[in-house]
Amino acid sequence: QVQLVESGGGTVQAGGSLRLSCTTSIPINDFNTNFMAWYRQAPGKQRELLATMTNGGHTTYTDVVKGRFTISLDDSKNTLYLDMKGMRPEESAVYYCSACHWGSDYWGQGTQVTVSL
């Protein structure tokens, strides 16, 4: 059974930093796991793609987080990370990781991030 578990959420002051982790039950730096990503969803809004990483290590970022967020992985721990800095109050949301493994998409349960003024 494929499981993704996010952690590291919490409350951070505006301008602060936070690291999210996504630990998986699948090998993430593997030919069969060809895409991993971080999303977020604020109340009343659609889920928003933030950053992606392919199994070849290629990364992409949405413009709003480019230069402030960094996606990375530790394949020895089967863990994907999202390092966030310069956090803004409007970025308060539930943050999710996702993986495409053997052609199927899997999601974690999300972790709440609150950015206070």
C-alpha positions in Angstrom: 0.0 0.0 0.0 1.4 3.4 -1.0 1.4 5.9 1.8 2.6 9.5 1.9 2.8 11.3 5.2 3.5 15.0 5.5 4.9 16.6 8.6 6.6 19.8 9.6 3.6 22.1 9.4 2.8 24.7 12.1 2.7 28.4 12.7 5.4 30.7 11.5 5.6 34.4 11.5 5.5 36.4 8.3 9.0 36.4 6.7 9.9 33.2 8.5 11.0 29.8 7.3 9.6 26.3 7.6 10.6 22.9 6.3 7.9 20.4 5.3 8.7 16.7 4.9 6.9 14.0 3.0 7.9 10.4 3.9 6.7 7.7 1.5 6.4 4.0 1.5 7.7 3.9 -2.1 11.2 4.4 -3.5 11.0 8.0 -4.6 14.2 8.2 -6.6 13.2 5.4 -8.9 12.2 4.9 -12.5 8.7 3.9 -11.4 8.2 7.0 -9.3 8.5 9.5 -12.1 7.0 12.7 -10.6 6.6 14.2 -7.1 5.1 17.5 -6.2 4.0 19.8 -3.5 0.6 21.5 -3.5 -1.3 23.7 -1.1 -5.0 24.5 -0.6 -6.3 27.5 1.3 -9.9 27.5 2.6 -12.3 28.3 -0.3 -9.6 28.1 -2.9 -8.5 25.5 -5.4 -5.5 23.3 -4.8 -2.4 25.0 -6.1 0.7 23.4 -7.5 3.8 24.8 -6.0 6.8 22.7 -7.0 7.7 19.5 -8.8 10.6 17.1 -9.1 11.1 14.3 -11.6 13.0 11.2 -10.9 15.8 12.7 -13.0 16.1 15.6 -10.5 14.5 18.2 -12.7 12.6 20.8 -10.7 10.0 23.4 -11.5 8.3 26.1 -9.4 5.3 28.2 -9.8 6.1 31.9 -10.1 4.7 32.9 -6.7 7.2 30.7 -4.8 10.2 30.7 -7.2 13.3 31.9 -5.3 11.7 31.3 -1.9 10.7 27.6 -1.9 13.0 24.7 -2.6 12.0 21.1 -3.3 14.5 18.4 -2.6 14.6 14.7 -1.7 16.6 12.3 0.4 16.2 9.0 -1.4 17.9 7.1 1.5 15.0 8.2 3.6 12.3 8.1 0.9 11.5 11.6 1.9 10.6 14.7 -0.1 11.2 18.1 1.4 9.8 21.6 0.8 12.0 24.4 2.3 10.0 27.6 2.5 11.3 31.0 3.4 9.9 34.5 3.3 6.5 33.1 4.2 3.5 35.4 3.7 0.2 35.4 5.6 -1.7 34.6 2.4 0.3 31.3 2.2 -1.6 29.9 5.1 -3.0 26.6 3.8 -2.9 22.9 4.0 0.2 21.7 2.2 0.1 18.3 0.4 2.7 16.1 -1.3 1.9 14.0 -4.2 3.6 11.2 -6.1 3.0 9.5 -9.4 4.1 5.9 -9.0 3.5 3.3 -11.7 1.2 5.8 -13.4 -1.1 6.3 -10.5 -1.3 9.5 -8.4 -1.0 9.3 -4.6 -1.6 12.0 -2.0 -0.7 12.6 1.6 -3.2 13.8 4.2 -1.8 17.3 4.3 -0.1 19.4 6.9 -1.4 22.8 8.1 0.8 25.8 7.7 -0.3 29.1 9.3 1.6 32.3 8.7 0.9 34.9 11.3 1.4 38.7 11.0 
